[in-house]
Amino acid sequence: MMNYLVRLMLVCMLMIGSMLMIKAAPAYAAEAMQMWKCEMEGDTTEEEVITMAQEWVKAAKTMAGGKGLEANVYFPVAVNVTGKIDVLFVVHAPSFVEWGKFWDNYSGSPAAELEQGHQEKIVCPDSALWESVKIK
């Protein structure tokens, strides 16, 4: 009888531990996040930047690896930085695998062509690829 109870307790502990690990996994799933530091040229407005970003995301979502992309544009309100940064353009991919598929096909793509066409209004010379973990 004692062996039966010990086995039953071990099985229950393993099941509970497995369920906890499965529930916890999404909290640590990393997303790829590319962040560009951009400068607005001349009389470029925030509305124009938003429109250009929307066009770029629409084109990017048609590419391999681009379907799950999400983007944000950040305009500074109060800033204490050196250098000129008018806009942060941030793109999230659901995984580094998806980001890699997207980036492998970027050159010559519709999104790349839009980027080139927008350089009279906005330039984004600096960027960094980050690992993003959502905290729940």
C-alpha positions in Angstrom: 0.0 0.0 0.0 2.8 2.4 0.9 4.5 1.8 -2.5 1.2 2.6 -4.3 0.9 5.9 -2.4 4.5 6.9 -3.1 4.0 6.2 -6.8 0.7 8.0 -6.9 2.4 11.1 -5.3 5.3 11.0 -7.7 2.9 10.8 -10.7 0.9 13.7 -9.4 4.0 15.8 -8.8 5.3 15.1 -12.3 1.9 16.0 -13.8 1.7 19.2 -11.9 5.3 20.1 -12.6 4.8 19.5 -16.3 1.6 21.6 -16.4 3.5 24.5 -14.7 6.3 24.3 -17.1 3.9 24.4 -20.1 2.1 27.4 -18.6 5.3 29.2 -17.9 6.9 28.7 -21.4 5.1 31.4 -23.2 6.1 34.0 -20.7 9.8 33.4 -21.7 9.3 33.0 -25.4 11.6 35.6 -27.0 10.5 37.8 -29.9 12.9 39.6 -32.2 12.7 43.3 -32.1 14.5 45.6 -34.5 14.8 49.2 -33.5 15.8 52.0 -35.8 16.8 55.5 -34.7 15.5 57.9 -37.4 15.8 61.5 -38.4 13.0 63.4 -40.1 14.2 65.5 -43.1 13.1 69.1 -43.7 9.3 69.7 -43.2 8.4 66.0 -42.7 5.4 65.7 -40.4 4.5 63.0 -37.9 1.5 62.1 -40.0 3.8 61.5 -43.0 6.0 59.3 -40.9 3.0 57.2 -39.7 1.7 56.9 -43.3 5.2 55.7 -44.5 5.4 53.2 -41.6 2.0 51.9 -42.5 3.0 51.4 -46.1 6.2 49.7 -45.1 4.5 47.3 -42.7 1.8 46.4 -45.3 4.6 45.6 -47.9 6.6 43.7 -45.2 3.7 41.5 -44.3 3.5 40.2 -47.8 7.0 38.8 -47.6 8.2 35.4 -46.3 8.5 35.7 -42.5 6.6 39.0 -42.5 3.1 37.9 -41.8 3.4 38.2 -38.0 5.3 41.5 -38.0 4.0 44.3 -35.8 5.4 47.8 -35.7 5.4 51.0 -33.6 6.5 54.5 -34.2 7.7 56.5 -31.2 7.9 60.2 -31.2 9.9 61.8 -28.3 8.1 64.1 -25.9 10.9 64.9 -23.5 14.4 63.8 -24.4 17.9 63.9 -22.9 20.1 62.3 -25.5 23.1 63.2 -27.6 22.7 63.0 -31.3 19.6 63.6 -33.4 16.8 61.2 -33.0 13.4 62.4 -34.2 11.7 59.0 -34.3 12.1 55.4 -33.2 10.7 52.8 -35.6 10.3 49.4 -33.8 9.4 46.2 -35.6 8.5 43.0 -33.6 8.7 39.5 -35.1 7.2 36.6 -33.3 10.5 34.8 -33.4 14.1 35.1 -34.6 13.3 32.3 -37.1 10.6 34.5 -38.7 12.8 37.6 -38.6 15.6 35.7 -40.3 13.2 34.5 -43.1 12.0 38.1 -43.5 15.5 39.6 -43.5 16.9 37.0 -45.9 14.4 38.2 -48.5 14.6 41.9 -47.8 17.0 43.1 -50.4 15.0 44.1 -53.5 11.7 43.5 -51.8 8.7 45.9 -52.0 9.5 47.0 -48.4 13.1 47.7 -49.3 11.9 49.8 -52.3 9.6 51.8 -50.1 12.4 52.4 -47.7 14.6 53.8 -50.5 11.7 56.0 -51.7 11.1 57.4 -48.2 14.7 58.6 -47.7 13.8 62.1 -48.9 11.5 62.4 -45.9 13.2 60.1 -43.2 16.5 58.4 -42.8 17.2 55.7 -40.2 21.0 55.1 -40.2 21.3 53.3 -36.8 19.5 50.2 -35.7 19.9 47.3 -33.2 18.3 43.9 -33.0 17.0 43.1 -29.6 15.6 40.0 -27.9 12.2 41.0 -26.5 10.5 39.0 -23.6 7.0 39.9 -22.7 6.4 40.0 -19.0 3.0 38.8 -17.8 
